[in-house]
């Protein structure tokens, strides 16, 4: 009989100094895992934590073998919501990135996940719910959680459109693009060449000094596109991406393109090239130039660049918007899974949902009341203007003299 494999030893990483010390072993572990994304890198996770950690607690589970070598990581954090008896302690992934997952050596993956779940059960008094958003569909972690029975909640699916890339652009047109999309691209190119000959330029950000202005361009386009309701409008979000874009450029991951007409930015896309794939984090266009299909033309140039680099896929990440479906021929889904649900969590979430509904209804009622009040004020002002003025303030009628004018009753003016 073969020797029984020892269970991994699990401990919790809770301080920024411990996270900093994981830089090399984290990167080495990720290099062994498949598939990989930029959102699982130490660079992304540690940078996100510095900018957005706030009052959350680091709760990264690290699994090691009997020699002390790192063989698995669960990059989690612990946050608290509510107060009193309805306080909920929630474990979730750090980083808010797509395709989230644990990291593990392939041959140790099942043992690592099992050790993490045992550790969670042993530390049950410290948390109330494991709420993992945007977990990569098909992850072994989901299967292990599903095997836990009633503590597992069915996942909510988040579609991520995917564009498989062949070896060259003609093959891409023949195998991936629809006839309608090919016609649209050809028409857009001809129109642009006819109306703005030689005025379009595509600029790739390769100088660290240009990152700040490129992000401001993206933020400006995003605010114009969404009427300022955008996360790119917040200084903290821009500061995070300024740092992560600089790190990505230094690592060779950054693919940031700006499309300009007459030197004016009309579209921009912010991507990462990692592990043989392009990941499209953000795409924004100027709506004033939307009729020229500048967004599609920019994506065409970026996909051509990805194909030249030998990338196997262009991942649009979360969201199934129409402009993504025009290009995608496959879907890579993420899911949200919940573990550890109990009566307290259900009641707290129900109360939170009721509070949100009450707030929404209250805003609606207040808006309607203010609208009625404003209309009533306008009607009152209109009626006041329509009422006749006192005789002393009226001019004499040209048809009759003051002597023959009929007397009228004095009428008080409405108070302003």
FENNORRA-V730088 format. One record per pair of residues at least 4 apart in sequence whose C-alpha atoms are under 8 Angstrom apart, sorted by the first residue. I is the first residue (numbers start at 1). J is the second residue. D is the distance in whole Angstrom. If there is no record, write none. Layout:
BEGIN
I_J_D + I_J_D
END
This chain:
BEGIN
6_65_8 + 6_66_8 + 7_65_8 + 7_111_7 + 7_112_8 + 7_115_7 + 8_63_6 + 8_64_5 + 8_65_5 + 8_66_7 + 8_111_7 + 8_112_6 + 8_115_6 + 9_63_5 + 9_64_5 + 9_65_6 + 9_66_7 + 9_115_8 + 10_61_6 + 10_62_5 + 10_63_4 + 10_64_6 + 10_115_7 + 10_116_7 + 10_119_7 + 11_61_6 + 11_62_5 + 11_63_7 + 12_59_6 + 12_60_6 + 12_61_5 + 12_62_6 + 13_18_6 + 13_19_7 + 13_58_7 + 13_59_6 + 13_60_5 + 13_61_6 + 13_62_7 + 14_18_7 + 14_19_8 + 14_57_7 + 14_58_5 + 14_59_6 + 14_60_7 + 15_19_6 + 15_58_7 + 16_20_6 + 16_58_8 + 17_21_6 + 18_22_7 + 19_23_7 + 19_46_7 + 20_46_8 + 22_26_5 + 22_42_8 + 23_27_6 + 23_42_6 + 23_43_8 + 24_28_6 + 25_29_6 + 25_70_7 + 26_30_6 + 26_41_8 + 26_42_6 + 26_73_8 + 27_31_6 + 27_41_7 + 27_42_7 + 28_32_7 + 29_33_7 + 29_70_7 + 29_71_7 + 29_72_7 + 29_103_7 + 29_104_7 + 29_105_7 + 30_34_8 + 30_36_7 + 30_40_8 + 30_41_7 + 30_103_6 + 30_104_8 + 31_36_8 + 32_104_8 + 32_105_6 + 32_106_7 + 33_103_7 + 33_104_6 + 33_105_6 + 33_106_6 + 34_106_8 + 35_275_8 + 36_40_7 + 36_274_8 + 36_275_6 + 37_41_7 + 37_99_7 + 37_274_6 + 37_275_7 + 38_44_7 + 38_272_7 + 38_274_6 + 39_44_6 + 39_45_7 + 39_95_7 + 39_97_5 + 39_98_7 + 39_99_8 + 39_100_7 + 40_44_7 + 40_45_7 + 40_97_8 + 40_100_7 + 40_101_8 + 41_45_6 + 42_46_6 + 43_47_6 + 43_244_7 + 43_247_7 + 44_48_6 + 44_95_7 + 44_244_7 + 45_49_6 + 45_75_8 + 45_94_6 + 45_95_5 + 46_50_6 + 47_51_6 + 47_240_7 + 47_243_8 + 47_244_7 + 48_52_6 + 48_53_7 + 48_94_8 + 48_95_6 + 48_240_7 + 49_53_5 + 49_94_7 + 49_95_7 + 51_236_7 + 51_240_6 + 53_57_8 + 55_79_7 + 56_77_7 + 56_78_6 + 56_79_5 + 56_80_7 + 57_77_6 + 57_78_5 + 57_79_6 + 58_76_7 + 58_77_5 + 58_78_6 + 59_75_7 + 59_76_5 + 59_77_4 + 59_78_6 + 59_91_8 + 60_73_7 + 60_74_6 + 60_75_5 + 60_76_5 + 60_77_6 + 61_73_6 + 61_74_5 + 61_75_7 + 61_76_7 + 61_116_7 + 62_70_7 + 62_71_8 + 62_72_6 + 62_73_5 + 62_74_7 + 63_70_6 + 63_71_6 + 63_72_5 + 63_73_6 + 63_112_7 + 63_115_8 + 63_116_8 + 64_68_5 + 64_69_5 + 64_70_5 + 64_71_5 + 64_72_7 + 65_69_6 + 65_70_7 + 65_71_7 + 71_104_6 + 71_105_6 + 71_108_7 + 71_112_8 + 72_102_7 + 72_103_5 + 72_104_4 + 72_105_7 + 72_109_8 + 72_112_6 + 73_102_6 + 73_103_5 + 73_104_6 + 74_101_8 + 74_102_5 + 74_103_7 + 74_116_8 + 75_93_6 + 75_94_6 + 75_102_7 + 76_91_6 + 76_92_5 + 76_93_4 + 76_94_5 + 77_91_6 + 77_92_6 + 77_93_6 + 77_94_6 + 78_89_7 + 78_90_6 + 78_91_5 + 78_92_7 + 78_127_8 + 79_89_6 + 79_90_5 + 79_91_7 + 80_87_7 + 80_88_6 + 80_89_5 + 80_90_6 + 81_87_6 + 81_88_5 + 81_89_7 + 81_90_8 + 82_86_6 + 82_87_4 + 82_88_6 + 83_87_4 + 83_88_8 + 86_344_7 + 86_345_8 + 86_347_8 + 86_348_6 + 87_348_8 + 88_127_8 + 88_128_6 + 88_129_8 + 88_345_7 + 88_348_8 + 89_126_8 + 89_127_5 + 89_128_5 + 89_129_7 + 90_127_6 + 90_128_6 + 90_129_5 + 90_130_6 + 90_131_7 + 91_127_7 + 91_129_6 + 91_130_5 + 91_131_6 + 91_132_8 + 92_130_6 + 92_131_5 + 92_132_5 + 92_133_7 + 93_100_7 + 93_132_6 + 93_133_7 + 97_134_8 + 98_134_6 + 98_135_7 + 98_136_8 + 98_317_7 + 98_318_7 + 98_334_7 + 99_134_6 + 99_135_5 + 99_136_4 + 99_137_8 + 99_334_6 + 100_133_8 + 100_134_6 + 100_135_5 + 100_136_6 + 101_135_6 + 101_136_6 + 101_139_7 + 101_141_8 + 102_141_8 + 104_108_7 + 104_109_5 + 104_112_7 + 105_109_6 + 108_112_6 + 109_113_6 + 110_114_6 + 110_140_8 + 111_115_6 + 112_116_6 + 113_117_6 + 113_141_6 + 113_144_7 + 114_118_6 + 114_144_7 + 115_119_6 + 116_120_6 + 117_121_6 + 118_122_6 + 119_123_6 + 120_124_6 + 123_127_8 + 124_128_7 + 128_340_7 + 128_341_7 + 128_342_8 + 128_345_7 + 129_338_7 + 129_339_6 + 129_340_5 + 129_341_6 + 129_345_7 + 130_338_6 + 130_339_5 + 130_340_6 + 131_336_7 + 131_337_6 + 131_338_5 + 131_339_7 + 132_336_6 + 132_337_5 + 132_338_6 + 133_335_6 + 133_336_4 + 133_337_7 + 134_158_7 + 134_334_5 + 134_335_5 + 134_336_5 + 135_139_7 + 135_334_5 + 135_335_5 + 135_336_6 + 135_337_8 + 136_333_7 + 136_334_5 + 136_335_6 + 137_142_8 + 137_332_8 + 137_333_6 + 137_334_5 + 137_335_6 + 138_142_7 + 138_143_8 + 139_143_7 + 140_144_6 + 141_145_6 + 142_146_6 + 142_337_7 + 143_147_6 + 144_148_7 + 145_149_8 + 145_152_6 + 145_339_7 + 146_152_6 + 146_153_8 + 148_152_6 + 151_338_8 + 151_339_5 + 151_340_5 + 151_341_6 + 151_342_8 + 152_337_7 + 152_338_6 + 152_339_5 + 152_340_7 + 152_341_7 + 153_337_6 + 153_338_5 + 153_339_6 + 153_341_8 + 154_337_7 + 154_338_8 + 155_335_5 + 155_336_5 + 155_337_5 + 155_338_7 + 156_335_5 + 156_336_5 + 156_337_7 + 157_333_6 + 157_334_6 + 157_335_4 + 157_336_7 + 158_318_6 + 158_319_7 + 158_333_6 + 158_334_5 + 158_335_6 + 158_336_8 + 159_317_8 + 159_318_6 + 159_319_6 + 159_320_6 + 159_331_6 + 159_332_6 + 159_333_5 + 159_334_6 + 160_315_7 + 160_316_6 + 160_317_5 + 160_318_5 + 160_319_6 + 160_320_6 + 160_331_6 + 160_332_5 + 160_333_5 + 160_334_7 + 161_315_6 + 161_316_5 + 161_317_6 + 161_318_7 + 161_319_7 + 161_320_6 + 161_324_6 + 161_325_7 + 161_328_6 + 161_329_8 + 161_330_6 + 161_331_5 + 161_332_6 + 162_313_7 + 162_314_6 + 162_315_5 + 162_316_6 + 162_317_8 + 162_328_5 + 162_329_6 + 162_330_5 + 162_331_5 + 162_332_6 + 163_176_8 + 163_313_6 + 163_314_5 + 163_315_6 + 163_316_8 + 163_327_7 + 163_328_5 + 163_329_6 + 163_330_6 + 164_176_8 + 164_312_6 + 164_313_4 + 164_314_6 + 164_328_8 + 164_329_7 + 164_330_7 + 165_172_7 + 165_307_6 + 165_311_7 + 165_312_5 + 165_313_5 + 165_314_7 + 166_171_6 + 166_172_6 + 166_307_7 + 166_312_7 + 167_171_7 + 167_172_8 + 167_307_6 + 167_308_8 + 167_310_7 + 168_172_6 + 168_304_8 + 168_307_6 + 168_308_7 + 169_173_6 + 169_304_6 + 169_307_7 + 170_174_6 + 171_175_6 + 171_176_8 + 172_176_5 + 172_177_7 + 173_177_5 + 173_178_8 + 173_182_7 + 176_327_8 + 176_328_8 + 176_329_6 + 177_181_6 + 177_182_6 + 177_327_7 + 178_182_6 + 179_183_6 + 180_184_6 + 181_185_6 + 181_326_7 + 181_327_8 + 182_186_6 + 183_187_6 + 184_188_6 + 185_189_6 + 185_296_7 + 185_297_7 + 186_190_6 + 187_191_6 + 188_192_6 + 188_292_6 + 188_293_6 + 188_297_8 + 189_193_6 + 189_297_8 + 190_194_6 + 191_195_6 + 191_292_7 + 192_196_5 + 192_197_7 + 192_292_7 + 193_197_4 + 193_198_7 + 196_200_7 + 196_261_8 + 199_260_8 + 199_261_5 + 199_262_5 + 199_263_8 + 200_259_7 + 200_260_6 + 200_261_5 + 200_262_7 + 201_259_6 + 201_260_5 + 201_261_7 + 201_263_8 + 202_257_7 + 202_258_6 + 202_259_5 + 202_260_6 + 202_298_8 + 203_257_6 + 203_258_5 + 203_259_6 + 203_260_8 + 204_255_7 + 204_256_6 + 204_257_4 + 204_258_6 + 205_210_6 + 205_211_7 + 205_214_7 + 205_255_7 + 205_256_5 + 205_257_6 + 205_258_8 + 206_210_8 + 206_249_7 + 207_211_7 + 208_246_6 + 208_249_7 + 210_214_6 + 211_215_6 + 211_242_7 + 211_245_7 + 211_246_7 + 212_216_6 + 212_242_6 + 213_217_6 + 214_218_6 + 214_258_8 + 215_219_6 + 215_238_7 + 215_241_8 + 215_242_7 + 216_220_6 + 216_238_8 + 217_221_6 + 217_265_7 + 217_268_8 + 218_222_6 + 218_232_8 + 218_267_8 + 218_268_6 + 218_269_8 + 218_284_7 + 219_223_6 + 219_232_5 + 219_233_6 + 220_224_6 + 220_233_8 + 221_225_6 + 221_266_8 + 221_267_7 + 221_268_8 + 221_284_6 + 221_285_6 + 221_286_6 + 222_226_6 + 222_228_7 + 222_230_7 + 222_232_7 + 222_233_8 + 222_284_6 + 222_285_7 + 223_227_5 + 223_228_4 + 223_229_7 + 223_230_6 + 223_232_8 + 223_233_7 + 224_228_6 + 224_286_7 + 224_287_7 + 225_284_7 + 225_285_7 + 225_286_7 + 225_287_6 + 226_230_7 + 228_233_7 + 229_233_8 + 230_234_8 + 231_237_7 + 232_237_6 + 232_238_6 + 233_237_8 + 233_238_8 + 234_238_6 + 235_239_6 + 236_240_6 + 237_241_6 + 238_242_6 + 239_243_6 + 240_244_6 + 241_245_6 + 242_246_6 + 243_247_6 + 244_248_6 + 245_249_6 + 245_254_6 + 246_250_6 + 247_251_6 + 248_252_6 + 248_253_5 + 248_254_5 + 248_272_8 + 249_253_6 + 249_254_5 + 252_273_8 + 253_272_5 + 253_273_5 + 253_274_6 + 254_270_8 + 254_271_6 + 254_272_5 + 254_273_6 + 255_270_6 + 255_271_5 + 255_272_5 + 255_273_7 + 256_268_8 + 256_269_6 + 256_270_5 + 256_271_6 + 256_272_8 + 257_268_6 + 257_269_5 + 257_270_7 + 257_302_8 + 258_265_7 + 258_266_8 + 258_267_6 + 258_268_4 + 258_269_7 + 259_265_6 + 259_266_6 + 259_267_5 + 259_268_6 + 259_294_8 + 259_298_7 + 260_264_5 + 260_265_4 + 260_266_6 + 260_267_7 + 261_265_7 + 261_266_7 + 265_286_8 + 266_285_6 + 266_286_5 + 266_289_7 + 266_294_7 + 267_283_8 + 267_284_6 + 267_285_4 + 267_286_6 + 267_294_7 + 267_295_6 + 267_298_7 + 268_283_6 + 268_284_6 + 268_285_7 + 268_298_8 + 269_280_7 + 269_281_8 + 269_282_6 + 269_283_4 + 269_284_6 + 269_298_8 + 270_280_6 + 270_281_6 + 270_282_5 + 270_283_6 + 271_278_7 + 271_279_5 + 271_280_4 + 271_281_5 + 271_282_7 + 272_278_6 + 272_279_5 + 272_280_7 + 272_281_7 + 273_277_6 + 273_278_4 + 273_279_6 + 274_278_6 + 274_279_8 + 276_310_7 + 276_311_5 + 276_312_6 + 276_313_8 + 277_306_8 + 277_311_5 + 277_312_6 + 277_313_5 + 277_314_6 + 277_315_7 + 278_306_7 + 278_311_7 + 278_313_6 + 278_314_5 + 278_315_6 + 279_314_6 + 279_315_5 + 279_316_6 + 279_317_7 + 280_314_7 + 280_315_6 + 280_316_5 + 280_317_7 + 281_316_7 + 281_317_7 + 283_295_8 + 284_295_7 + 285_289_8 + 285_290_7 + 285_294_7 + 285_295_6 + 286_290_7 + 289_293_7 + 289_294_7 + 290_294_6 + 290_295_7 + 293_297_6 + 294_298_6 + 295_299_6 + 296_300_6 + 296_323_8 + 297_301_6 + 298_302_6 + 299_303_6 + 300_304_6 + 301_305_6 + 302_306_6 + 303_307_6 + 303_314_7 + 304_308_6 + 305_309_6 + 306_310_6 + 306_311_5 + 306_314_8 + 307_311_6 + 307_312_8 + 316_324_7 + 318_334_8 + 320_324_6 + 320_325_7 + 321_325_6 + 322_326_6 + 323_327_7 + 324_328_6 + 325_329_8 + 341_345_6 + 341_346_7 + 342_346_6 + 343_347_6 + 344_348_6 + 345_349_6 + 346_350_6 + 347_351_6 + 348_352_6 + 349_353_6 + 350_354_6 + 351_355_6 + 352_356_6 + 353_357_6 + 354_358_6 + 355_359_6 + 356_360_6 + 357_361_6 + 358_362_6 + 359_363_6 + 360_364_6 + 361_365_6 + 362_366_6 + 363_367_6 + 364_368_6 + 365_369_6 + 366_370_6 + 367_371_6 + 368_372_6 + 369_373_6 + 370_374_6 + 371_375_6 + 372_376_6 + 373_377_6 + 374_378_6 + 375_379_6 + 376_380_6 + 377_381_6 + 378_382_6 + 379_383_6 + 380_384_6 + 381_385_6 + 382_386_6 + 383_387_6 + 384_413_8 + 384_414_7 + 389_393_6 + 389_394_6 + 389_411_8 + 389_413_8 + 390_394_6 + 390_410_6 + 390_411_6 + 390_412_8 + 391_395_8 + 391_408_7 + 391_410_7 + 396_400_8 + 396_401_7 + 396_402_6 + 397_401_7 + 397_402_8 + 400_404_6 + 400_405_6 + 401_405_6
END
